[in-house]
Amino acid sequence: MSCVGHIAVRMCMGCGDRGPQQDLLRIASQPDGTLGIVRAHPRGRTGYLHARPECWDRFAARKGPVRSLGRQIDKTIRLSLVDRLKRDWSPITR
C-alpha cells in the first residue's frame, strides 16, 4: 500500500495548533545546550514552531518543561532563539 497523499502533521510549541510539518520550523537542542533550527534529521528530540513571530513570542514566554524536547529549557535560551529567528529568519525567504 502506498502513502501517496500523506501529509505529516506536527504541533507548534508556541501556539499549540497543528499544521503540516513542511510549514513549520524544526527546532533541536544543540550539544552546547542552545536551541537552533535544523534541516536534516538530528539525533535526539525536536520540536516545531510556526514561522510567525507571535508563536515565537509565546514559546519564549511559556513556563515549565517543553514536552516535545523532553526537558526544561531555560528562558534565556528560549529568548536567544527567538532573537535569532527575528533577526535572521524571514518567512518571505523560506
C-alpha positions as a Markdown table, in Angstrom:
| # | Residue | x | y | z |
|---|---|---|---|---|
| 1 | Met | 0.0 | 0.0 | 0.0 |
| 2 | Ser | 1.4 | 3.4 | -1.0 |
| 3 | Cys | 1.4 | 6.5 | 1.2 |
| 4 | Val | 0.6 | 8.9 | -1.7 |
| 5 | Gly | -1.1 | 12.0 | -0.4 |
| 6 | His | 0.1 | 11.5 | 3.2 |
| 7 | Ile | 0.9 | 14.8 | 5.0 |
| 8 | Ala | 2.8 | 14.7 | 8.2 |
| 9 | Val | 1.2 | 17.0 | 10.9 |
| 10 | Arg | 3.1 | 18.4 | 13.8 |
| 11 | Met | 2.1 | 20.7 | 16.8 |
| 12 | Cys | 3.7 | 24.2 | 17.3 |
| 13 | Met | 5.5 | 24.6 | 20.6 |
| 14 | Gly | 4.3 | 28.2 | 20.7 |
| 15 | Cys | 0.6 | 28.3 | 19.9 |
| 16 | Gly | -0.2 | 24.6 | 20.2 |
| 17 | Asp | -2.0 | 24.5 | 16.8 |
| 18 | Arg | -1.3 | 21.7 | 14.4 |
| 19 | Gly | 0.0 | 22.2 | 10.9 |
| 20 | Pro | 1.8 | 20.4 | 8.0 |
| 21 | Gln | 5.3 | 19.6 | 9.0 |
| 22 | Gln | 6.7 | 21.3 | 5.9 |
| 23 | Asp | 5.2 | 24.7 | 7.0 |
| 24 | Leu | 6.9 | 24.6 | 10.5 |
| 25 | Leu | 10.4 | 25.3 | 11.6 |
| 26 | Arg | 12.1 | 22.3 | 13.2 |
| 27 | Ile | 13.9 | 23.2 | 16.5 |
| 28 | Ala | 16.5 | 21.0 | 18.2 |
| 29 | Ser | 18.6 | 21.2 | 21.3 |
| 30 | Gln | 22.3 | 21.7 | 20.3 |
| 31 | Pro | 25.2 | 19.9 | 22.1 |
| 32 | Asp | 26.2 | 23.2 | 23.8 |
| 33 | Gly | 22.7 | 23.5 | 25.3 |
| 34 | Thr | 21.3 | 26.1 | 22.9 |
| 35 | Leu | 18.4 | 25.8 | 20.5 |
| 36 | Gly | 18.7 | 26.0 | 16.8 |
| 37 | Ile | 16.8 | 25.5 | 13.6 |
| 38 | Val | 17.7 | 22.2 | 11.9 |
| 39 | Arg | 17.0 | 21.0 | 8.4 |
| 40 | Ala | 18.4 | 17.4 | 8.5 |
| 41 | His | 17.4 | 14.7 | 10.8 |
| 42 | Pro | 19.3 | 15.4 | 14.1 |
| 43 | Arg | 19.8 | 12.9 | 16.9 |
| 44 | Gly | 17.5 | 13.4 | 19.8 |
| 45 | Arg | 14.2 | 15.1 | 20.3 |
| 46 | Thr | 13.0 | 18.0 | 18.2 |
| 47 | Gly | 10.0 | 20.4 | 18.3 |
| 48 | Tyr | 8.3 | 22.6 | 15.8 |
| 49 | Leu | 7.3 | 26.3 | 15.6 |
| 50 | His | 5.2 | 28.2 | 13.1 |
| 51 | Ala | 7.1 | 30.8 | 11.0 |
| 52 | Arg | 5.2 | 33.5 | 12.8 |
| 53 | Pro | 6.6 | 36.0 | 15.4 |
| 54 | Glu | 3.6 | 35.6 | 17.6 |
| 55 | Cys | 4.3 | 31.8 | 18.0 |
| 56 | Trp | 8.0 | 32.6 | 18.7 |
| 57 | Asp | 7.0 | 35.1 | 21.5 |
| 58 | Arg | 4.5 | 32.6 | 23.0 |
| 59 | Phe | 7.3 | 29.9 | 23.0 |
| 60 | Ala | 9.7 | 32.3 | 24.8 |
| 61 | Ala | 7.1 | 33.2 | 27.4 |
| 62 | Arg | 6.0 | 29.7 | 28.3 |
| 63 | Lys | 6.9 | 28.2 | 31.7 |
| 64 | Gly | 7.7 | 24.6 | 32.6 |
| 65 | Pro | 9.3 | 21.8 | 30.5 |
| 66 | Val | 8.9 | 21.6 | 26.8 |
| 67 | Arg | 7.4 | 18.2 | 26.2 |
| 68 | Ser | 8.5 | 17.8 | 22.6 |
| 69 | Leu | 12.1 | 18.5 | 23.5 |
| 70 | Gly | 11.9 | 16.3 | 26.6 |
| 71 | Arg | 13.4 | 18.8 | 29.0 |
| 72 | Gln | 13.2 | 22.1 | 30.8 |
| 73 | Ile | 14.5 | 24.9 | 28.6 |
| 74 | Asp | 15.9 | 28.0 | 30.3 |
| 75 | Lys | 14.1 | 31.2 | 29.5 |
| 76 | Thr | 17.3 | 32.9 | 28.4 |
| 77 | Ile | 17.9 | 30.1 | 25.9 |
| 78 | Arg | 14.4 | 30.4 | 24.5 |
| 79 | Leu | 14.7 | 34.2 | 24.2 |
| 80 | Ser | 18.1 | 33.9 | 22.4 |
| 81 | Leu | 16.4 | 31.6 | 19.9 |
| 82 | Val | 13.6 | 34.0 | 19.3 |
| 83 | Asp | 16.0 | 36.9 | 18.9 |
| 84 | Arg | 17.9 | 34.9 | 16.3 |
| 85 | Leu | 14.7 | 34.0 | 14.5 |
| 86 | Lys | 13.5 | 37.6 | 14.4 |
| 87 | Arg | 16.9 | 38.8 | 13.2 |
| 88 | Asp | 17.9 | 36.1 | 10.7 |
| 89 | Trp | 14.8 | 34.3 | 9.5 |
| 90 | Ser | 12.2 | 35.8 | 7.3 |
| 91 | Pro | 9.0 | 33.9 | 6.2 |
| 92 | Ile | 9.4 | 35.5 | 2.8 |
| 93 | Thr | 12.7 | 33.9 | 2.1 |
| 94 | Arg | 11.6 | 30.4 | 3.0 |
